[in-house]
Amino acid sequence: MTIDIPDLERFGHDEAWRLGRNLVEACRRNALPVAVSVHLGAQRAFHAGLPGSSADNDRWAERKTRIVWHFGVSSLEVWQRYVGADGDPLGFLAAFGLPAADYFPAGGAVPIRVRGALVGVLAVSGMESNEDHDLAVAALGELSREGAAE
């Protein structure tokens, strides 16, 4: 199953900032207790921890981000494809030789692609996996629509 994630025309530091800022503003309006992380290549170009989030959310965002870099698809898609509702995430990680301290296939991290090329990752952590994922996809969709309108 492929999860539809928008493809962008460009993505650099300015877009990373705008993506993160817009997502944080939306989360603040709804009092969502999340951490938001935007990576551009190997650099974390944006990070915010909102009220109610913790350092644990930061670590979850990093673990999910590494899943996206490793598999090239959203962390939710990795969960759905390899683990499933009754699956064993630790067995999955062991089968791929991935340490659980650094990787976890929970929803909330999505690839940022420019014309098909993986250039970054947006991660949200603090709610249920599907909710984190939906927030991230919606934020990328908004950024994509903004870019199309320019």
Backbone as numpy.savetxt, mean C-alpha at the origin, in Angstrom:
# Nx Ny Nz CAx CAy CAz Cx Cy Cz
-6.74 -13.74 -9.60 -7.58 -12.56 -9.60 -6.70 -11.31 -9.60
-6.89 -10.45 -10.54 -6.15 -9.19 -10.60 -7.03 -8.09 -10.06
-6.50 -7.31 -9.15 -7.23 -6.21 -8.56 -6.90 -4.96 -9.36
-7.92 -4.24 -9.82 -7.73 -3.08 -10.70 -7.16 -1.90 -9.92
-5.92 -1.56 -10.22 -5.23 -0.44 -9.59 -4.82 0.51 -10.72
-5.12 1.80 -10.56 -4.82 2.75 -11.64 -3.35 2.79 -12.01
-3.10 3.01 -13.28 -1.77 3.23 -13.83 -1.62 4.73 -14.02
-0.46 5.27 -13.67 -0.24 6.71 -13.72 0.60 7.09 -14.93
0.51 8.35 -15.33 1.33 8.88 -16.41 2.71 9.28 -15.91
2.77 9.71 -14.64 4.06 10.08 -14.04 3.92 9.94 -12.53
5.07 9.78 -11.87 5.08 9.72 -10.41 6.48 10.06 -9.92
6.58 11.18 -9.25 7.83 11.63 -8.67 7.59 12.11 -7.25
8.53 12.86 -6.72 8.42 13.33 -5.33 7.19 14.23 -5.12
6.89 15.08 -6.07 5.72 15.96 -5.92 4.43 15.15 -5.87
4.32 14.15 -6.74 3.13 13.29 -6.74 3.06 12.46 -5.47
4.21 12.00 -4.98 4.23 11.23 -3.73 3.70 12.08 -2.58
4.14 13.33 -2.53 3.68 14.24 -1.48 2.17 14.50 -1.61
1.72 14.77 -2.84 0.30 15.04 -3.05 -0.56 13.82 -2.71
-0.11 12.65 -3.13 -0.83 11.41 -2.82 -0.95 11.23 -1.31
0.17 11.33 -0.61 0.15 11.16 0.83 -0.67 12.21 1.54
-0.48 13.46 1.16 -1.21 14.56 1.80 -2.72 14.42 1.60
-3.14 14.13 0.38 -4.57 13.99 0.11 -5.18 12.82 0.88
-4.44 11.73 0.96 -4.93 10.57 1.71 -5.01 10.89 3.20
-4.01 11.54 3.73 -4.03 11.91 5.15 -5.19 12.85 5.44
-5.42 13.83 4.58 -6.54 14.76 4.79 -7.87 14.01 4.81
-8.06 13.07 3.90 -9.30 12.28 3.87 -9.43 11.42 5.13
-8.33 10.84 5.57 -8.36 10.01 6.78 -8.63 10.85 8.02
-8.07 12.05 8.07 -8.34 12.96 9.21 -9.82 13.34 9.26
-10.40 13.65 8.09 -11.83 14.01 8.06 -12.70 12.91 8.63
-12.26 11.66 8.45 -13.04 10.51 8.92 -12.48 9.89 10.19
-11.52 10.56 10.82 -10.90 10.10 12.08 -10.42 8.65 11.98
-9.74 8.33 10.88 -9.24 6.97 10.68 -7.86 6.85 11.32
-7.65 5.84 12.17 -6.40 5.67 12.90 -5.36 4.89 12.11
-4.81 5.51 11.08 -3.92 4.79 10.16 -2.54 5.43 10.07
-1.62 4.63 9.60 -0.31 5.11 9.16 -0.32 5.02 7.64
0.28 6.02 7.00 0.34 6.08 5.54 1.80 6.20 5.13
2.19 5.39 4.16 3.57 5.39 3.69 3.57 5.37 2.17
4.40 6.24 1.56 4.54 6.27 0.11 6.02 6.11 -0.21
6.33 5.06 -0.96 7.70 4.83 -1.41 7.83 5.18 -2.88
8.90 5.86 -3.21 9.29 6.12 -4.59 10.62 5.40 -4.76
10.60 4.30 -5.48 11.77 3.44 -5.52 12.08 2.97 -4.11
13.34 2.98 -3.74 13.74 2.52 -2.41 13.56 3.58 -1.33
13.20 4.80 -1.72 13.06 5.89 -0.75 11.63 6.01 -0.24
11.48 6.11 1.08 10.18 6.45 1.64 10.04 7.96 1.49
9.22 8.38 0.54 9.08 9.79 0.18 8.02 10.50 1.01
7.15 9.74 1.67 6.10 10.32 2.51 5.74 9.32 3.59
5.51 9.86 4.79 5.03 9.02 5.89 4.24 9.88 6.84
3.14 9.33 7.34 2.36 10.01 8.37 1.71 8.97 9.27
1.73 9.25 10.55 1.00 8.45 11.52 -0.09 9.32 12.10
-1.34 8.91 11.92 -2.47 9.70 12.40 -2.85 9.28 13.82
-3.59 10.14 14.52 -4.02 9.80 15.87 -4.72 8.44 15.91
-4.31 7.64 16.88 -4.86 6.29 17.02 -4.00 5.22 16.38
-3.05 5.62 15.53 -2.12 4.65 14.95 -0.92 4.54 15.89
-0.05 3.58 15.60 1.11 3.36 16.45 2.30 2.91 15.61
3.41 2.72 16.29 4.61 2.21 15.61 4.35 0.83 15.02
3.43 0.06 15.61 3.08 -1.24 15.02 2.51 -1.05 13.62
1.69 -0.01 13.42 1.15 0.25 12.08 2.25 0.60 11.10
3.27 1.34 11.58 4.41 1.64 10.72 5.09 0.35 10.26
5.30 -0.57 11.21 5.95 -1.85 10.86 5.08 -2.68 9.93
3.77 -2.71 10.15 2.88 -3.45 9.25 2.95 -2.86 7.84
2.95 -1.53 7.74 3.04 -0.90 6.42 4.32 -1.31 5.70
5.43 -1.36 6.43 6.71 -1.77 5.84 6.66 -3.24 5.38
6.08 -4.11 6.20 6.00 -5.53 5.84 5.15 -5.72 4.58
4.04 -5.00 4.51 3.17 -5.10 3.34 3.83 -4.48 2.11
4.57 -3.39 2.31 5.29 -2.76 1.20 6.29 -3.74 0.59
7.01 -4.46 1.43 7.99 -5.44 0.91 7.31 -6.54 0.09
6.10 -6.92 0.48 5.35 -7.93 -0.29 5.09 -7.40 -1.71
4.68 -6.14 -1.82 4.42 -5.56 -3.15 5.69 -5.54 -3.97
6.80 -5.10 -3.40 8.06 -5.07 -4.16 8.45 -6.48 -4.60
8.25 -7.47 -3.75 8.67 -8.84 -4.06 7.80 -9.48 -5.16
6.47 -9.29 -5.06 5.56 -9.98 -5.98 5.04 -9.10 -7.11
5.18 -7.79 -6.99 4.76 -6.89 -8.06 3.27 -6.65 -8.16
2.51 -7.09 -7.17 1.06 -6.88 -7.13 0.69 -6.43 -5.72
-0.55 -6.04 -5.53 -0.97 -5.57 -4.20 -0.81 -6.68 -3.15
-0.63 -6.24 -1.93 -0.49 -7.21 -0.84 -1.79 -7.99 -0.64
-2.93 -7.39 -0.94 -4.20 -8.11 -0.85 -4.27 -9.19 -1.92
-3.81 -8.87 -3.12 -3.82 -9.88 -4.18 -2.91 -11.04 -3.83
-1.77 -10.78 -3.22 -0.88 -11.86 -2.78 -1.62 -12.74 -1.76
-2.30 -12.10 -0.82 -3.07 -12.87 0.17 -4.11 -13.74 -0.52
-4.88 -13.15 -1.43 -5.93 -13.89 -2.10 -5.38 -15.02 -2.97
-4.28 -14.76 -3.64 -3.71 -15.73 -4.58 -3.02 -16.90 -3.87
-2.29 -16.61 -2.80 -1.44 -17.64 -2.19 -1.88 -18.13 -0.82
-2.63 -17.33 -0.09 -2.96 -17.71 1.28 -4.43 -18.06 1.41
-5.30 -17.15 1.06 -6.74 -17.39 1.14 -7.26 -17.35 2.56
-8.58 -17.44 2.68 -9.24 -17.30 3.98 -8.81 -18.36 4.98
-8.61 -19.57 4.54 -8.25 -20.66 5.45 -6.78 -21.03 5.37
-5.99 -20.20 4.72 -4.59 -20.51 4.50 -3.70 -20.25 5.71
-2.44 -20.54 5.50 -1.43 -20.39 6.54 -0.41 -19.36 6.08
-0.54 -18.10 6.55 0.40 -17.07 6.07 1.84 -17.36 6.43
2.09 -17.96 7.57 3.47 -18.27 7.95 4.04 -19.39 7.07
3.20 -20.36 6.72 3.63 -21.40 5.78 3.92 -20.82 4.42
3.09 -19.88 3.97 3.31 -19.19 2.69 4.66 -18.48 2.71
4.92 -17.72 3.78 6.19 -17.00 3.87 7.37 -17.95 3.87
7.26 -19.04 4.61 8.34 -20.03 4.66 8.58 -20.64 3.28
7.50 -20.92 2.55 7.64 -21.53 1.22 8.40 -20.61 0.27
8.27 -19.30 0.44 8.98 -18.34 -0.40 10.28 -17.86 0.22
10.60 -18.38 1.41 11.84 -17.98 2.07 11.84 -16.55 2.55
10.67 -16.05 2.94 10.53 -14.66 3.38 10.35 -14.61 4.89
11.17 -13.86 5.60 11.03 -13.79 7.06 9.78 -13.02 7.48
9.02 -13.58 8.40 7.78 -12.97 8.86 8.02 -11.61 9.53
9.20 -11.39 10.06 9.50 -10.09 10.67 9.57 -8.97 9.63
9.81 -9.32 8.37 9.99 -8.33 7.31 8.89 -8.32 6.26
8.09 -9.38 6.16 7.08 -9.51 5.11 5.78 -10.02 5.72
4.65 -9.52 5.19 3.36 -10.13 5.53 2.34 -9.76 4.46
1.59 -10.76 3.96 0.65 -10.53 2.87 -0.74 -10.09 3.34
-0.83 -9.01 4.09 -2.12 -8.45 4.49 -2.45 -7.29 3.56
-3.71 -7.05 3.32 -4.12 -5.98 2.42 -3.73 -4.60 2.92
-3.50 -3.69 1.99 -3.22 -2.32 2.35 -2.05 -1.69 1.61
-1.26 -2.49 0.93 -0.14 -1.94 0.14 -0.42 -2.21 -1.34
-0.27 -1.17 -2.13 -0.56 -1.31 -3.56 0.60 -0.76 -4.39
0.82 -1.37 -5.55 1.90 -0.89 -6.42 1.53 0.44 -7.05
2.52 1.29 -7.20 2.37 2.53 -7.96 3.10 2.30 -9.27
2.35 2.33 -10.36 2.91 2.05 -11.68 2.79 3.27 -12.58
3.84 3.49 -13.34 3.84 4.50 -14.38 3.97 3.78 -15.70
2.90 3.84 -16.50 2.87 3.16 -17.80 3.31 1.71 -17.68
2.84 1.05 -16.63 3.10 -0.37 -16.43 4.31 -0.71 -15.59
5.22 0.24 -15.40 6.45 -0.03 -14.64 6.23 0.27 -13.16
6.63 -0.67 -12.32 6.52 -0.50 -10.87 7.56 0.51 -10.41
7.08 1.66 -9.88 7.99 2.72 -9.45 7.89 3.04 -7.97
6.85 2.53 -7.32 6.66 2.85 -5.92 5.57 2.01 -5.30
5.34 2.27 -4.01 4.31 1.55 -3.26 3.62 2.53 -2.31
2.30 2.45 -2.26 1.50 3.16 -1.27 1.00 2.12 -0.27
1.23 2.38 1.01 0.76 1.45 2.05 -0.05 2.19 3.10
-1.12 1.54 3.54 -1.99 2.04 4.60 -2.11 0.92 5.62
-2.01 1.27 6.90 -2.15 0.28 7.96 -2.87 0.88 9.15
-3.82 0.14 9.68 -4.52 0.59 10.88 -5.94 0.07 10.98
-6.47 -0.42 9.87 -7.83 -0.95 9.88 -7.81 -2.39 9.39
-8.95 -2.91 9.02 -9.01 -4.25 8.43 -8.31 -4.23 7.08
-7.76 -5.36 6.68 -7.00 -5.45 5.43 -7.75 -4.90 4.23
-9.00 -5.29 4.07 -9.78 -4.82 2.91 -9.99 -3.32 2.97
-10.19 -2.77 4.16 -10.39 -1.33 4.30 -9.10 -0.57 3.97
-7.97 -1.06 4.49 -6.68 -0.46 4.15 -6.48 -0.46 2.64
-6.76 -1.59 2.02 -6.59 -1.73 0.57 -7.49 -0.75 -0.18
-8.76 -0.70 0.20 -9.70 0.18 -0.49 -9.28 1.65 -0.39
-8.78 2.06 0.78 -8.29 3.43 0.95 -7.14 3.73 -0.02
-6.21 2.80 -0.10 -5.04 2.99 -0.95 -5.45 3.06 -2.42
-6.30 2.16 -2.86 -6.74 2.16 -4.26 -7.51 3.44 -4.58
-8.37 3.87 -3.67 -9.14 5.10 -3.90 -8.20 6.31 -4.01
-7.18 6.36 -3.17 -6.23 7.49 -3.22 -5.46 7.49 -4.54
-5.04 6.33 -5.01 -4.36 6.27 -6.32 -5.31 6.65 -7.44
-6.57 6.24 -7.34 -7.55 6.61 -8.34 -7.73 8.12 -8.41
-7.77 8.76 -7.24 -7.90 10.21 -7.20 -6.69 10.88 -7.83
-5.49 10.38 -7.50 -4.27 10.95 -8.09 -4.27 10.77 -9.61
-4.72 9.62 -10.06 -4.79 9.34 -11.50 -5.77 10.29 -12.20
-6.92 10.54 -11.58 -7.89 11.46 -12.16 -7.35 12.89 -12.17
-6.64 13.29 -11.12 -6.03 14.62 -11.08 -5.03 14.77 -12.23
-4.22 13.73 -12.44 -3.21 13.77 -13.51 -3.85 13.85 -14.88
-4.98 13.17 -15.06 -5.67 13.18 -16.35 -6.29 14.54 -16.62
-6.64 15.26 -15.54 -7.28 16.56 -15.69 -6.28 17.68 -15.97
-4.99 17.42 -15.73 -3.97 18.46 -15.93 -3.68 18.70 -17.39
